Amino acid sequence: MFFNDKENAKATDILEFHQRLSQHVDNSKLRVDRIIKRLPDALRRLSEIVQDIDITRIQEKNRIANLYTSLDDDVSKTLQWIVHLVSYEKNEGKALERKTKLRKLKKGGIWTGSVQATNII
């Protein structure tokens, strides 16, 4: 059974696509492996920065920025994603806490009529 030129071209395209896909999968696996190996150290370093009580908030931000730039791009992006996720949940918790305090103030008859006053409390 012989193929014509058009069928041969299709078969070649399929083979090339399969090879590129296989290479992409292999590269992705290597990237994930690198992230998994390097992320624990990055988290440890971030934890040390955040727990250092002898630095100002600006120094902390600068050290965190330096940490991000010192890491591989994939590890840096993953660490930033984790920090964003944790910060979002923490901030969302604060917002819920503010709403609860506001509700309690309204029920207790201590309502000042100002949202800013509840933010201070």
Buried (B, 14 or more C-beta within 10 A) or exposed (E): EEEEEEEEEEEEEEEEEEEEEEEEEEEEEEBEEEBEEBBEEBBEBBEEBEEEEEEEEEEBEEBBEEBBEEBEEBBBEBBEEBBEEEEEEEEEEEEEEBEEEBEEBEEEEEEEEEEEEBEEE
